[in-house]
Amino acid sequence: MTKKYRKTAIIEAEQFDGSKEMIEKYEILKRSWVYKIKTLEGDEYFTLGDWIATGIEGEHWPIKDEIFRKTYEEVKDE
């Protein structure tokens, strides 16, 4: 029988704006109109407006904006 599961880890993320600061922070390479970031699974490509997530081990990966908005909600500090 199939069961449903929810992710329980909290991530940090910021929406990529193409700024020099973000490019340097995440060691991003620009390739024409797309950007490239190194992830644990290898190089991944993304565009402006996508999100850069940081996992619990400090790893980074891009998430398409529409997927991010459907999958994550902001955690409010108490």
Contact map, one row per residue, 1 for C-alpha under 8 A:
111000000000000000000000000000000000000000000000000000000000000000000000000000
111100000000000000000000000000000000000000000000000000000000000000000000000000
111110000000000000000000000000000000000000000000000000000000000000000000000000
011111000000000000000000000000000000000000000000000000000000000000000000000000
001111100000000000000000000000000000000000000000000000000000000000000000000000
000111110000000000000000000000000000000000000000000000000000000000000000000000
000011111000000000000000000000000000000000000000000000000000000000000000000000
000001111100000000000000000000000000000000000000000000000000000000000000000000
000000111110000000000000000000000000000000000000000000010000000000000000000000
000000011111000000000000000000000000000000000000000000110000000000000000000000
000000001111100000000000000000000000000000000000000011110000000000000000000000
000000000111110000000000000000000000000000000000000011100000000000000000000000
000000000011111000000000000000000000000000000000001111000000000000000000000000
000000000001111100000000000000000000000000000000001110000000000000000000000000
000000000000111110000000000000000000000000000000111100000000000000000000000000
000000000000011111100100000000000000000000000011111100000000000000000000000000
000000000000001111100100000000000000000000000001100000000000000000000000000000
000000000000000111110110000000000000000000000001000000000000000000000000000000
000000000000000111111110000000000000000000000000000000000000000000000000000000
000000000000000001111111000000000000000000000000000000000000000000000000000000
000000000000000000111111100000000000000000000000000000000000000000000000000000
000000000000000111111111110100000000000000000000000000000000000000000000000000
000000000000000001111111111110000000000000000000000000000000000000000000000000
000000000000000000011111111100000000000000000000000000000000000000000000000000
000000000000000000001111111100000000000000000000000000000000000000000000000000
000000000000000000000111111100000000100000000000000000000001000000000000000000
000000000000000000000011111110000000110000000000000000000000000000000000000000
000000000000000000000111111111000011110000000000000000000000000000000000000000
000000000000000000000010001111100011100000000000000000000000000000000000000000
000000000000000000000000000111111111000000000000000000000000000000000000000000
000000000000000000000000000011111111000000000000000000000000000000000000000000
000000000000000000000000000001111110000000000000000000000000000000000000000000
000000000000000000000000000001111110000000000010000000000000000000000000000000
000000000000000000000000000001111111000000001111000000000000000000000000000000
000000000000000000000000000111111111100000001110000000000000000000000000000000
000000000000000000000000000111100111110000111100000000000000000000000000000000
000000000000000000000000011110000011111000111000000000000000110000000000000000
000000000000000000000000001100000001111101110000000000000001100000000000000000
000000000000000000000000000000000000111111110000000000000011100000000000000000
000000000000000000000000000000000000011111000000000000000011000000000000000000
000000000000000000000000000000000000001111100000000000000000000000000000000000
000000000000000000000000000000000000011111110000000000000000000000000000000000
000000000000000000000000000000000001111011111000000000000000000000000000000000
000000000000000000000000000000000001111001111100000000000000110000000000000000
000000000000000000000000000000000111100000111110000000000000010000000000000000
000000000000000000000000000000000111000000011111010000000000011100000000000000
000000000000000100000000000000001110000000001111110000000000000000000000000000
000000000000000111000000000000000100000000000111110000000000000000000000000000
000000000000001110000000000000000000000000000011111000000000000110000000000000
000000000000001100000000000000000000000000000111111100000000011110000000000000
000000000000111100000000000000000000000000000000111110000000011110010000000000
000000000000111100000000000000000000000000000000011111000001111000000000000000
000000000011110000000000000000000000000000000000001111100001111000000000000000
000000000011100000000000000000000000000000000000000111111111100000000000000000
000000000111000000000000000000000000000000000000000011111111000000000000000000
000000001110000000000000000000000000000000000000000001111110000000000000000000
000000000000000000000000000000000000000000000000000001111110000000000000000000
000000000000000000000000000000000000000000000000000001111111000000000000000000
000000000000000000000000000000000000001100000000000001111111100000000000000000
000000000000000000000000010000000000011100000000000111100111110000000000000000
000000000000000000000000000000000000111000010000000111000011111000000000000000
000000000000000000000000000000000000100000011100011110000001111100000000000000
000000000000000000000000000000000000000000000100011110000000111110110000000000
000000000000000000000000000000000000000000000100111000000000011111110000000000
000000000000000000000000000000000000000000000000111000000000001111111000000000
000000000000000000000000000000000000000000000000000000000000000111111100000000
000000000000000000000000000000000000000000000000000000000000001111111110000000
000000000000000000000000000000000000000000000000001000000000001111111111000000
000000000000000000000000000000000000000000000000000000000000000011111111100000
000000000000000000000000000000000000000000000000000000000000000001111111000000
000000000000000000000000000000000000000000000000000000000000000000111111100000
000000000000000000000000000000000000000000000000000000000000000000011111110000
000000000000000000000000000000000000000000000000000000000000000000001011111000
000000000000000000000000000000000000000000000000000000000000000000000001111100
000000000000000000000000000000000000000000000000000000000000000000000000111110
000000000000000000000000000000000000000000000000000000000000000000000000011111
000000000000000000000000000000000000000000000000000000000000000000000000001111
000000000000000000000000000000000000000000000000000000000000000000000000000111
